[in-house]
Amino acid sequence: MNPVMEVEGLNKNLGGFELRDVSFSLPEGCITGFIGVNGAGKTTTIKSILGLIPNDSGEVRMFGKTMEKHARELKNRIGIVFDEGYFYEDLTMAEMKSVLAPAYSTWDNAAFSRHMERFGLHPAHKISTLSKGNRMKFAIALALSHHADLLIMDEPTSGLDPLVRSEIMEIMLEYMKEDGKSVFFSTHITSDLDKIADMLILIDKGRLIFNEDKDLLLDTHGFVKGDRADLSEHTRKLFLTLRETRYGFEGLTAHKQAVKEQMNKALIEKPTIEDIMLGYVRR
Ligand SMILES: Nc1ncnc2c1ncn2[C@@H]1O[C@H](COP(=O)(O)OP(=O)(O)OP(=O)(O)O)[C@@H](O)[C@H]1O
């Protein structure tokens, strides 16, 4: 299966922050979570990929094509949703739609009306009156109304309450029901990805740490609790993080099998995506 997006050797120096040799590819038909703590470089990566800020070096291909040569086609095939939503506040949603729709040759007004109705949005309402959640749903309605094959979303759930966040996850899952669709979704709220992500990419301090199948990551890592007596110079090396108390210890391992064999009294629990993310960024 062809990748929907390939990023190779992306470098960008912003002065106090640098993206360093960021490379990854996104498989078709997957929801990929792009995770990292605040300031890790998620937004900078997405802006560089989309050409919203110029790269120092690197190449990006979407559906095998570069933005420089195929901007019009790629614009139709990619739906972009940013946390801030770049809208004119004084316009109604219907007016804003009329400003944006002509930019897409695949624009579908009937689909737009369907999404607006489903998300409970009234086209005559002004953008300035929208709650943060409704603003995000409007941005998603726009992105879905030109039949994009790849949705690129930067922190779509940031600052939203759990109900709206779960509605957005549902919208993603429904979008994925159609063949050939893919989602690239950046977030620092990793619990949003527990149910929906297929792949996880972790970035920290402008460098890519891993790009892995989510289930494989959760299977190979373990959150271990045990007795301090089981910790030796050798077994300590099996841990990414280790917190010791007076009586025991807990820590994250990427070597679950070795822990099972060498620390047979230890309790191994399934980690969360957050445990794994923090295990790698704290090193
Ligand atoms: N135009 C700029 N000039 C200089 N530094 C910048 C610029 N834009 C962002 N930065 C810095 O680059 C770093 C990465 O920012 P970025 O927004 O990419 O992180 P992020 O992972 O998206 O974080 P968050 O989860 O907080 O949105 C931050 O330290 C930020 O302050």
The ligand as a MOL file (V3000), in Angstrom:
LIG
                    3D

  0  0  0     0  0            999 V3000
M  V30 BEGIN CTAB
M  V30 COUNTS 31 33 0 0 0
M  V30 BEGIN ATOM
M  V30 1 N 8.0400 31.6040 14.9230 0
M  V30 2 C 8.7510 31.1060 15.9200 0
M  V30 3 N 9.9610 31.6130 16.2520 0
M  V30 4 C 10.7020 31.1020 17.2530 0
M  V30 5 N 10.3010 30.0390 18.0110 0
M  V30 6 C 9.1110 29.4980 17.7470 0
M  V30 7 C 8.2610 29.9930 16.6890 0
M  V30 8 N 7.1310 29.2240 16.6560 0
M  V30 9 C 7.2600 28.3150 17.6390 0
M  V30 10 N 8.4400 28.4770 18.2920 0
M  V30 11 C 8.9360 27.6410 19.4090 0
M  V30 12 O 9.1720 26.3500 18.8980 0
M  V30 13 C 8.8780 25.3730 19.8910 0
M  V30 14 C 7.9490 24.3280 19.3290 0
M  V30 15 O 6.6700 24.8980 19.1650 0
M  V30 16 P 5.4390 24.0910 18.5520 0
M  V30 17 O 4.2760 25.0370 18.5380 0
M  V30 18 O 5.8430 23.4800 17.2700 0
M  V30 19 O 5.2290 22.9540 19.6430 0
M  V30 20 P 3.9740 21.9850 19.8510 0
M  V30 21 O 4.5400 20.6140 20.0140 0
M  V30 22 O 2.9770 22.1890 18.7590 0
M  V30 23 O 3.4400 22.4860 21.2420 0
M  V30 24 P 1.9280 22.6690 21.8000 0
M  V30 25 O 1.4630 21.3030 22.2230 0
M  V30 26 O 2.1620 23.5730 22.9610 0
M  V30 27 O 1.1180 23.2850 20.7060 0
M  V30 28 C 8.3310 26.1210 21.0880 0
M  V30 29 O 9.3670 26.2580 22.0250 0
M  V30 30 C 7.9330 27.4520 20.5180 0
M  V30 31 O 8.0450 28.4700 21.4870 0
M  V30 END ATOM
M  V30 BEGIN BOND
M  V30 1 1 1 2
M  V30 2 1 2 3
M  V30 3 2 2 7
M  V30 4 2 3 4
M  V30 5 1 4 5
M  V30 6 2 5 6
M  V30 7 1 6 7
M  V30 8 1 6 10
M  V30 9 1 7 8
M  V30 10 2 8 9
M  V30 11 1 9 10
M  V30 12 1 10 11
M  V30 13 1 11 12
M  V30 14 1 11 30
M  V30 15 1 12 13
M  V30 16 1 13 14
M  V30 17 1 13 28
M  V30 18 1 14 15
M  V30 19 1 15 16
M  V30 20 2 16 17
M  V30 21 1 16 18
M  V30 22 1 16 19
M  V30 23 1 19 20
M  V30 24 2 20 21
M  V30 25 1 20 22
M  V30 26 1 20 23
M  V30 27 1 23 24
M  V30 28 2 24 25
M  V30 29 1 24 26
M  V30 30 1 24 27
M  V30 31 1 28 29
M  V30 32 1 28 30
M  V30 33 1 30 31
M  V30 END BOND
M  V30 END CTAB
M  END
